[in-house]
Amino acid sequence: MQSFVYLRPASIGDAVQLARQHAEARPLAGGQSLLAAMKLGLNSPTHLIDLQDLPGLQDIRLDADTLHVGAMATHGQIASSALVRGFCPMLADLAAGIADAQVRAVGTIGGALANNDPAACWPAGVLALNATLVTDRRAIAADDFFQGLYATALQPGELLLAVRFAQPSAAHYRKHEQPASRFAMVGLAVSRQAADAGGTVRVAVTGLGHGVRRWIAAEQALAAHWSLAALADLALPEADALGDVHASAAYRAHLVGVLCRRGVAALTGEPIPRGPRRVVPPVAERLGGGPADPTVPGTALMGTHLLPLPLATVWAGILDPEVLRLCIPGCESLQARDAHRFEATIKIGIGPVSARFQTSIAVSDLQPPHGDSGAGCLLEFEGRAGGLGHGQGSTRVRLAASGTNTRLDWQARTQVSGRIAQFGNRLIEATARKLSAEFFARFAAVLAHADGVPAPAPKRQTPPHSLLQKLLAGVERFLLALFRR
C-alpha cells in the first residue's frame, strides 16, 4: 500500500507554499479522480494538500453583474443554488447531471476543471460561457485555460481559486452519456449574448477524445442566423473525433450535430424537424484511417509532421543524443544494450495517471537516406510499468525531403494490458498523438534554437574503434527511429 503525507493548510498562502516545496505533491479538491487513480496504483503522490479548509473557496456569490463560484464549490452545491439557477440555469442543470449524488456531494468544479478530463462536463460549460478562471497568480480566459488532453494553463504550484461567469442571454447544455460512468460520450454547450452585447454565440464540445474544443463553424452559422435553419447543412468532420469501444468517431461526430440542434431548439422554441434516420458507420477497424502497413501487426495509429527544416539539418539533429534528451517527453534515462537494442525509462503523466515505464526498444530494417532520397526503419518496443500494466507495439517510420522542409510519416500499432488499459483505446490514441506532437515541436525548437532552448552540445571526438564510439553509433540509430515515430 502506498504511503503519502497528508497536509491540510489553513490559508491559500500556506497551500501555495506547500505545493512549491513538494514537487510530487497533488492538491486534493474533491478527489473523485485522484483518489480513484491512487487506489488503482495509477498515481503515487508524495504529499496530498487538502484544500477544503481554505477560506472563501466554497463561496457562490454575485459581484455586480458577475457570478463568482469558488473552486471548492461542489457539483451538488451548484446544482441546488437558487442564485446559480436564477443567474444561469444551464450551470445548475449541468452540475445536476454529473455522475451520481455521492459524487456530486464531494466533487468540485475546480477539481474537474484542473483535471480537464476529455469527457468531463464542466469544461464545455465554462468554455461556452467564456468564463474567467482565477488562480492565486492571475486571471485566465477560458479560451487560454484549456490546452488539450488533460492539459491546462495552470503552472506547477498554481492553485485555481474561482470561476467567474458573465450572464448570457441564453445557454443550454446537453450530453449523451456513457451509461456506466455517466461521463459524456459527447456533450455540447451553446450560449448566446444579448444583441446589445454583440449577439456572440459560442459552442463548446466535450467527449471527442482530444479535450474540450469550440465548434467554430456552428458559432459562425448561428451568429449569422439564430435558428435551427442555420445548422441544416452543418456537420462536424469525422476526423475531429476519436473512436473507442463505446462509439466510433463517425458516431461521435454525428452526435455533435444532433446535440447542437437540440440545444438550439431548446433555446429558440423551434420544433426539430424529423428526417430519415441516418445510418452511422460502425466502429472503424483502424482508428488512424488510411492504408495499413501489413508489416506492422495490430491496430494502427498514424500521423504526419512537416518540419520547416531541410533534410540535412534534421538528419544531423537526430544523430545527437542531447537532442533526444531535450525533446522526448518524460525520458529519464537511455542505455544501449547493443547496436540495435536499447533500454529506456520513460515517465508519462496524463491527468490523474502517472506511470514510469521500463522500456526495451529494438530497431530494424534501417534504410538510411542518400542525398534527398527517403529513409525508413521499423521500431519495436515493449514497456512495463510494474503492477500498472504492460504495453507493446511496432512503429513504421519514414523520412523524406519536401522542398526545403522535411516530412515525417509514422504508423504505430500498440496494445496495452493491465490497470492502465482500463482508460481505453481512445485515451491511449489521444495520448500517443499528444506526446508525438510535443516531441516534434520540441525538436523543431531545438534545431532552430528557438524559445530560448539551448543548442545541442557539440560531440566529443573519440577513437573510431572505442567502446564509446560504438555506443554513440547505436544511440544515433535509435534517435533516428524514435524521432520519426
C-alpha positions in Angstrom: 0.0 0.0 0.0 1.4 3.4 -1.0 2.2 6.0 1.7 2.0 9.7 1.5 2.0 12.8 3.8 -1.4 14.4 4.3 -1.3 18.2 4.6 -4.3 20.4 5.5 -3.3 24.1 5.2 -5.5 26.8 6.7 -4.7 29.6 4.2 -4.1 30.0 0.4 -0.6 31.2 1.1 0.2 28.1 3.1 -1.2 25.9 0.3 0.8 27.6 -2.4 4.0 27.3 -0.3 3.5 23.6 0.3 2.8 23.0 -3.4 6.1 24.7 -4.2 8.1 22.8 -1.5 7.0 19.4 -2.6 7.4 18.7 -6.4 5.4 15.4 -6.3 2.6 16.8 -4.2 -1.0 16.9 -5.5 -3.8 19.2 -4.4 -6.9 17.4 -3.1 -10.0 19.2 -4.2 -12.9 16.7 -4.5 -10.7 13.7 -5.1 -13.1 11.9 -7.3 -10.5 11.3 -10.0 -7.2 11.5 -8.0 -8.2 9.1 -5.1 -9.5 6.5 -7.6 -6.3 6.7 -9.5 -4.3 6.3 -6.3 -6.4 3.3 -5.2 -5.6 1.6 -8.5 -1.9 2.4 -8.2 -2.0 4.8 -11.2 -0.7 7.8 -9.2 1.6 7.9 -6.2 2.0 11.5 -4.9 4.4 12.0 -2.0 2.0 14.6 -0.4 -1.7 15.4 -0.6 -2.6 19.0 0.0 -6.2 19.1 1.2 -7.9 22.4 0.1 -11.2 22.1 2.0 -10.2 24.5 4.8 -9.1 27.4 2.6 -11.3 30.4 3.2 -13.7 31.6 0.5 -13.2 28.7 -1.9 -16.7 27.4 -1.4 -18.4 30.8 -1.9 -21.1 31.3 -4.5 -22.0 35.0 -4.8 -22.8 37.8 -7.2 -20.1 40.5 -7.7 -22.0 43.3 -9.5 -23.2 41.5 -12.7 -20.7 38.6 -12.5 -21.3 35.2 -10.9 -18.4 34.1 -8.6 -18.1 30.4 -8.0 -15.4 29.2 -5.6 -13.2 26.4 -6.9 -14.1 24.2 -3.9 -17.9 24.6 -4.5 -19.2 21.1 -5.1 -21.4 20.0 -8.0 -24.2 19.5 -5.5 -23.9 23.0 -4.1 -24.0 24.5 -7.6 -26.9 22.3 -8.7 -29.0 23.3 -5.7 -28.1 27.0 -5.6 -31.0 29.3 -6.2 -28.5 32.1 -7.0 -26.9 30.0 -9.8 -30.3 28.9 -11.2 -31.5 32.5 -11.3 -28.3 33.7 -12.9 -27.8 30.9 -15.5 -30.0 27.8 -15.3 -27.6 25.9 -17.6 -24.9 25.8 -14.9 -27.2 24.3 -12.3 -28.6 21.8 -14.8 -25.1 20.8 -15.9 -24.0 20.2 -12.3 -27.1 18.2 -11.6 -26.3 15.8 -14.4 -22.8 14.9 -13.2 -22.4 11.3 -12.1 -24.5 10.4 -9.0 -25.5 12.1 -5.8 -22.5 10.8 -3.9 -20.0 12.2 -6.4 -21.9 15.5 -6.6 -21.7 15.8 -2.9 -17.8 15.6 -2.9 -16.6 16.5 -6.4 -15.8 20.2 -7.0 -15.9 22.5 -10.0 -12.3 23.5 -9.5 -11.1 19.9 -9.3 -12.9 19.0 -12.5 -11.5 22.0 -14.4 -7.9 21.5 -13.2 -8.1 17.8 -14.2 -9.7 18.7 -17.6 -10.9 15.1 -18.4 -11.6 14.9 -22.1 -15.2 13.6 -21.4 -16.0 15.9 -18.4 -19.0 18.3 -18.5 -17.6 21.4 -16.8 -15.0 22.3 -19.4 -17.7 22.5 -22.0 -19.9 24.7 -19.9 -17.1 27.0 -18.8 -15.7 27.3 -22.4 -19.1 28.0 -23.9 -19.8 30.8 -21.4 -16.4 32.3 -22.0 -15.7 32.3 -18.2 -12.6 33.6 -16.5 -10.7 31.3 -14.2 -9.0 33.0 -11.3 -5.8 31.5 -9.7 -3.6 32.6 -6.9 -1.4 34.4 -9.5 -3.7 35.6 -12.3 -7.0 35.6 -14.3 -7.1 33.2 -17.3 -9.7 33.3 -20.1 -11.4 30.0 -20.8 -10.0 30.0 -24.3 -6.5 30.1 -22.9 -7.1 27.8 -20.0 -7.9 24.5 -21.8 -4.9 23.3 -23.7 -5.7 19.7 -24.8 -5.9 16.3 -23.3 -5.8 16.7 -19.5 -3.7 19.9 -20.1 -4.4 23.3 -18.8 -2.6 26.6 -18.4 -2.0 26.0 -14.7 1.7 26.1 -13.8 3.3 23.9 -11.2 2.2 25.0 -7.7 -0.5 27.3 -9.1 -3.9 26.9 -7.5 -7.3 27.5 -9.1 -9.4 29.6 -6.7 -12.6 30.6 -8.5 -14.5 30.8 -11.8 -16.3 34.0 -12.8 -19.2 34.0 -15.3 -20.8 36.8 -17.2 -24.6 36.4 -17.6 -25.7 35.1 -21.1 -29.0 35.9 -22.7 -29.4 32.1 -23.4 -27.4 29.0 -22.7 -28.1 25.2 -22.8 -26.0 22.1 -22.2 -26.9 18.6 -23.4 -24.9 15.3 -23.3 -25.3 11.8 -24.5 -23.7 9.9 -21.6 -21.9 6.6 -21.3 -24.4 4.7 -19.0 -21.8 3.2 -16.6 -19.7 6.2 -15.9 -22.1 9.0 -16.8 -19.3 10.8 -18.4 -20.2 12.5 -21.7 -19.9 10.2 -24.8 -20.5 13.6 -26.3 -21.6 16.8 -24.5 -22.3 20.2 -26.1 -22.9 23.6 -24.6 -24.3 26.5 -26.6 -24.6 30.1 -25.4 -25.7 33.4 -26.8 -25.1 37.0 -25.6 -27.8 39.7 -26.0 -27.9 41.7 -29.2 -26.7 44.8 -27.4 -23.7 42.8 -26.2 -22.8 41.8 -29.8 -25.0 38.7 -30.1 -22.0 36.5 -29.8 -22.6 32.7 -30.0 -20.2 30.1 -28.5 -20.5 26.3 -28.9 -18.2 24.0 -26.9 -17.9 20.2 -27.3 -16.6 17.6 -24.9 -16.2 13.9 -25.3 -14.5 13.8 -28.7 -11.2 12.4 -27.2 -8.8 15.3 -27.7 -10.1 17.5 -24.9 -12.8 20.2 -24.9 -13.0 22.4 -28.1 -15.1 25.0 -29.7 -17.1 24.3 -32.9 -16.3 27.5 -34.8 -18.4 26.7 -37.9 -21.5 26.3 -35.8 -20.8 29.5 -33.9 -20.5 31.5 -37.1 -23.6 30.0 -38.6 -25.7 30.7 -35.5 -24.3 34.2 -35.1 -25.4 35.0 -38.7 -28.9 33.4 -38.2 -30.0 32.3 -34.7 -32.3 29.4 -35.7 -32.2 25.7 -36.5 -32.1 26.5 -40.2 -28.5 27.8 -39.7 -27.4 24.2 -38.8 -29.2 22.5 -41.7 -26.1 21.7 -43.8 -23.6 21.7 -41.0 -21.7 18.6 -39.8 -18.6 18.1 -37.7 -15.9 16.4 -39.7 -15.3 12.8 -38.6 -11.6 13.5 -38.3 -12.2 15.8 -35.4 -13.3 12.8 -33.2 -11.8 9.6 -31.9 -13.5 6.2 -31.7 -13.4 3.6 -28.9 -15.3 0.5 -27.8 -18.3 2.7 -26.9 -18.7 4.7 -30.1 -17.0 5.2 -33.4 -15.5 8.6 -34.5 -18.3 8.9 -37.1 -21.0 8.3 -34.4 -19.5 10.9 -32.1 -19.2 13.5 -34.9 -22.9 12.8 -35.8 -23.9 13.2 -32.1 -22.4 16.7 -32.1 -24.8 17.9 -34.7 -27.7 16.2 -33.0 -27.0 17.8 -29.6 -26.3 21.2 -31.2 -29.7 21.2 -32.9 -31.5 20.0 -29.7 -29.7 22.7 -27.7 -30.6 25.5 -30.1 -34.2 24.2 -30.3 -34.5 24.3 -26.5 -33.5 28.0 -26.6 -35.5 29.1 -29.6 -38.6 27.0 -29.0 -38.5 25.7 -32.6 -39.6 22.1 -33.3 -36.9 19.8 -34.5 -37.8 18.6 -38.0 -37.8 14.8 -38.4 -36.0 13.4 -41.4 -34.9 9.9 -42.5 -32.7 8.1 -40.0 -29.1 8.3 -40.8 -27.1 5.1 -40.9 -24.0 5.6 -38.9 -20.9 3.6 -39.8 -19.7 1.0 -37.1 -16.6 1.5 -35.1 -13.7 1.7 -37.6 -11.3 -1.2 -37.7 -8.4 1.3 -37.8 -8.7 4.4 -35.7 -6.0 6.2 -37.6 -7.5 5.7 -41.0 -5.6 5.4 -44.3 -3.9 2.4 -45.7 -2.4 -0.1 -43.2 1.2 -1.2 -43.4 1.0 -5.1 -43.4 4.5 -5.3 -41.8 3.2 -3.7 -38.6 0.7 -6.0 -36.7 -2.2 -4.8 -34.6 -4.4 -1.7 -34.6 -2.8 1.4 -36.3 -2.4 5.0 -35.4 -0.6 7.3 -37.8 0.5 10.8 -38.3 2.4 13.2 -40.5 4.7 16.1 -39.3 6.2 18.7 -41.6 9.2 20.3 -40.1 10.4 23.7 -41.5 13.9 22.4 -41.7 16.0 20.8 -44.6 16.6 17.1 -44.6 20.3 17.6 -43.9 19.6 19.6 -40.7 17.1 17.2 -39.4 19.4 14.2 -40.1 22.2 15.9 -38.3 20.0 16.8 -35.3 18.6 13.3 -34.8 22.1 11.9 -34.5 22.8 14.0 -31.4 21.9 12.3 -28.1 21.5 15.7 -26.4 18.7 16.5 -28.8 16.9 13.3 -27.7 17.3 14.2 -24.1 15.8 17.7 -24.7 12.9 16.5 -26.9 11.4 13.2 -25.7 8.6 13.9 -23.1 9.3 12.0 -19.9 12.6 10.3 -21.0 14.6 9.9 -17.8 17.4 7.6 -19.0 18.6 5.7 -22.1 21.2 2.9 -22.3 22.3 0.8 -25.2 22.3 -3.0 -24.9 23.9 -3.4 -28.4 23.9 -1.6 -31.7 20.1 -2.0 -32.3 18.6 -2.7 -28.8 18.1 -0.2 -26.0 16.6 0.2 -22.6 14.9 3.4 -21.6 13.0 4.8 -18.6 10.1 7.0 -19.6 7.6 8.7 -17.2 4.2 9.6 -18.6 1.7 11.7 -16.6 -1.7 12.2 -18.1 -4.3 13.7 -15.8 -4.7 11.5 -12.7 -2.5 8.8 -14.2 1.3 8.8 -13.6 3.3 5.8 -14.8 7.0 5.1 -15.2 7.7 2.5 -18.0 10.9 0.4 -18.2 11.0 0.1 -22.0 13.0 -2.1 -24.3 13.4 -0.9 -28.0 14.7 -2.8 -31.0 15.4 -1.1 -34.3 15.4 -3.0 -37.6 15.0 -2.6 -41.3 17.2 0.6 -41.4 17.1 2.5 -44.7 19.5 5.5 -44.4 18.9 8.4 -46.7 21.1 9.1 -49.7 21.0 12.7 -50.9 17.4 13.8 -50.9 16.0 10.2 -51.0 13.7 8.9 -48.3 14.7 6.8 -45.3 12.9 4.4 -43.1 13.0 1.8 -40.3 10.9 -0.4 -38.1 10.9 0.3 -34.3 9.6 -2.5 -32.0 9.0 -1.7 -28.3 7.9 -3.2 -25.1 7.3 -1.4 -21.8 6.4 -2.5 -18.3 5.1 -0.3 -15.5 5.1 -2.8 -12.7 1.7 -3.6 -11.4 0.1 -0.9 -13.6 0.4 -2.8 -16.8 2.3 -3.7 -19.9 2.5 -2.2 -23.4 4.0 -3.3 -26.6 3.9 -2.4 -30.3 5.7 -1.5 -33.5 6.2 1.7 -35.4 7.0 2.0 -39.1 8.7 5.4 -39.8 9.6 7.3 -42.9 11.6 10.5 -43.5 11.6 12.4 -46.8 12.6 15.8 -48.2 9.7 18.1 -49.1 11.2 21.1 -50.9 13.2 22.8 -48.2 11.2 21.1 -45.5 11.3 17.6 -44.0 8.3 15.3 -43.9 8.0 12.6 -41.3 5.3 9.9 -41.6 4.7 7.3 -38.8 2.3 4.4 -38.4 2.2 2.7 -35.0 0.3 -0.3 -33.7 0.1 -0.5 -29.9 -1.5 -2.8 -27.3 -1.7 -2.3 -23.6 -2.9 -4.6 -20.8 -3.3 -4.3 -17.0 -4.7 -1.5 -14.9 -3.7 1.2 -17.3 -5.7 -0.4 -20.1 -8.9 0.5 -18.4 -8.6 4.0 -19.7 -9.4 2.7 -23.1 -8.2 2.9 -26.7 -9.4 6.5 -27.2 -7.3 7.9 -24.4 -4.3 5.8 -25.5 -4.6 7.1 -29.0 -5.1 10.7 -27.9 -2.1 10.4 -25.6 0.1 9.0 -28.3 -0.8 11.8 -30.6 -0.2 14.4 -27.9 3.2 13.1 -27.0 4.2 12.8 -30.6 3.2 16.4 -31.3 5.1 17.6 -28.2 8.2 15.7 -29.3 8.2 17.2 -32.8 7.5 20.7 -31.5 10.5 20.5 -29.1 12.6 19.0 -31.9 11.9 21.9 -34.3 12.6 24.4 -31.5 15.9 22.9 -30.5 17.2 22.7 -34.1 16.1 26.3 -34.8 17.5 27.4 -31.4 14.0 28.9 -30.7 12.2 29.8 -27.5 15.4 30.0 -25.6 16.2 26.3 -25.8 20.0 25.8 -25.8 21.7 24.4 -28.8 22.8 20.8 -28.5 26.4 20.5 -27.2 29.0 19.5 -29.8 30.1 15.9 -29.9 33.4 14.9 -28.4 35.8 13.3 -30.8 36.6 9.7 -29.8 38.8 7.0 -31.2 37.0 5.3 -34.1 37.1 1.8 -32.6 36.4 2.7 -28.9 33.5 1.3 -27.0 32.1 4.8 -26.6 32.1 5.3 -30.3 30.1 2.1 -30.8 27.6 3.1 -28.2 27.2 6.5 -29.8 26.6 4.9 -33.1 23.9 2.7 -31.6 22.3 5.7 -29.9 22.3 7.6 -33.2 20.3 4.8 -34.9 17.8 4.8 -32.0 17.4 8.5 -32.3 16.5 8.2 -35.9 13.9 5.6 -35.3 12.4 7.3 -32.3 12.3 10.7 -33.9 10.2 9.5 -36.8 7.5 8.0 -34.6 
